[in-house]
Amino acid sequence: MGMGRDCGAVTGAFMALGFTIRHAASEKEARFEVYDLVKEFVRRFEAVHGTIVCRELLGVDLSTAEGRKRAVEDNLFHTRCPVMVRDAAQILEEMIG
């Protein structure tokens, strides 16, 4: 996502979790169910990686030109990011099957 905040793979997982709630009695109830799922996802992801923060996962700050340059030079988008996507997908699979 290029902001250095939450990992894009994690953010995508949050969106997917939002689509899993179909039978809530109200919008408010659905929202709270999603909050619980998101908390569980974060717990699992952090158990593997220690954080959901992109700049901490990659060791560079993508919100800066210097950080983006280093990410490209270190090939992080092809080495580290796919690991985050894979792990996020595996956690989602475990949670929503």
MIMI-459445 format. One record per residue (C-alpha): residue number from 1; z, x, y. Coordinates in pm, whole numbers, plus 50000, padded with zeros to 5 digits. Layout:
num:NUM | up:Z | east:X | north:Y;
...
# end
This chain:
num:1 | up:50000 | east:50000 | north:50000;
num:2 | up:50017 | east:50309 | north:50216;
num:3 | up:50341 | east:50233 | north:50396;
num:4 | up:50579 | east:50453 | north:50198;
num:5 | up:50812 | east:50161 | north:50136;
num:6 | up:50811 | east:49959 | north:49814;
num:7 | up:50570 | east:50081 | north:49548;
num:8 | up:50251 | east:49874 | north:49537;
num:9 | up:50279 | east:49830 | north:49159;
num:10 | up:50627 | east:49687 | north:49208;
num:11 | up:50510 | east:49456 | north:49485;
num:12 | up:50230 | east:49331 | north:49261;
num:13 | up:50484 | east:49265 | north:48988;
num:14 | up:50691 | east:49061 | north:49233;
num:15 | up:50388 | east:48846 | north:49307;
num:16 | up:50317 | east:48797 | north:48937;
num:17 | up:50676 | east:48694 | north:48878;
num:18 | up:50638 | east:48432 | north:49150;
num:19 | up:50359 | east:48270 | north:48954;
num:20 | up:50575 | east:48233 | north:48642;
num:21 | up:50793 | east:47956 | north:48784;
num:22 | up:50619 | east:47627 | north:48716;
num:23 | up:50887 | east:47372 | north:48633;
num:24 | up:51141 | east:47405 | north:48912;
num:25 | up:51275 | east:47079 | north:49054;
num:26 | up:51225 | east:47200 | north:49411;
num:27 | up:51073 | east:47481 | north:49614;
num:28 | up:51423 | east:47610 | north:49686;
num:29 | up:51513 | east:47616 | north:49316;
num:30 | up:51187 | east:47797 | north:49237;
num:31 | up:51256 | east:48054 | north:49506;
num:32 | up:51601 | east:48130 | north:49364;
num:33 | up:51459 | east:48160 | north:49013;
num:34 | up:51206 | east:48413 | north:49141;
num:35 | up:51481 | east:48604 | north:49321;
num:36 | up:51665 | east:48640 | north:48990;
num:37 | up:51349 | east:48761 | north:48814;
num:38 | up:51281 | east:49012 | north:49091;
num:39 | up:51635 | east:49147 | north:49068;
num:40 | up:51595 | east:49193 | north:48693;
num:41 | up:51257 | east:49362 | north:48738;
num:42 | up:51404 | east:49602 | north:48996;
num:43 | up:51696 | east:49680 | north:48765;
num:44 | up:51457 | east:49771 | north:48483;
num:45 | up:51216 | east:49969 | north:48699;
num:46 | up:51497 | east:50163 | north:48862;
num:47 | up:51644 | east:50236 | north:48518;
num:48 | up:51322 | east:50423 | north:48442;
num:49 | up:51233 | east:50573 | north:48782;
num:50 | up:51555 | east:50561 | north:48985;
num:51 | up:51397 | east:50375 | north:49276;
num:52 | up:51122 | east:50134 | north:49379;
num:53 | up:51052 | east:50321 | north:49705;
num:54 | up:50705 | east:50478 | north:49710;
num:55 | up:50793 | east:50787 | north:49915;
num:56 | up:51077 | east:50861 | north:49674;
num:57 | up:50861 | east:50801 | north:49366;
num:58 | up:50580 | east:51023 | north:49493;
num:59 | up:50777 | east:51272 | north:49697;
num:60 | up:50548 | east:51218 | north:49998;
num:61 | up:50541 | east:50966 | north:50280;
num:62 | up:50210 | east:50781 | north:50272;
num:63 | up:50274 | east:50634 | north:50617;
num:64 | up:50196 | east:50976 | north:50767;
num:65 | up:49869 | east:51167 | north:50776;
num:66 | up:50044 | east:51472 | north:50633;
num:67 | up:50187 | east:51270 | north:50346;
num:68 | up:49851 | east:51112 | north:50262;
num:69 | up:49684 | east:51453 | north:50272;
num:70 | up:49943 | east:51598 | north:50037;
num:71 | up:49912 | east:51300 | north:49802;
num:72 | up:49537 | east:51361 | north:49779;
num:73 | up:49578 | east:51737 | north:49739;
num:74 | up:49839 | east:51689 | north:49466;
num:75 | up:49625 | east:51420 | north:49298;
num:76 | up:49920 | east:51177 | north:49303;
num:77 | up:49700 | east:50866 | north:49312;
num:78 | up:49555 | east:50969 | north:48976;
num:79 | up:49864 | east:51115 | north:48814;
num:80 | up:50184 | east:50947 | north:48942;
num:81 | up:50057 | east:50607 | north:49057;
num:82 | up:49905 | east:50509 | north:48720;
num:83 | up:50244 | east:50578 | north:48561;
num:84 | up:50406 | east:50333 | north:48803;
num:85 | up:50138 | east:50071 | north:48733;
num:86 | up:50176 | east:50116 | north:48358;
num:87 | up:50554 | east:50092 | north:48369;
num:88 | up:50547 | east:49789 | north:48599;
num:89 | up:50303 | east:49617 | north:48363;
num:90 | up:50517 | east:49699 | north:48059;
num:91 | up:50827 | east:49557 | north:48226;
num:92 | up:50636 | east:49242 | north:48323;
num:93 | up:50514 | east:49205 | north:47967;
num:94 | up:50872 | east:49232 | north:47839;
num:95 | up:50995 | east:48979 | north:48093;
num:96 | up:50724 | east:48714 | north:48079;
num:97 | up:50549 | east:48798 | north:47753;
# end
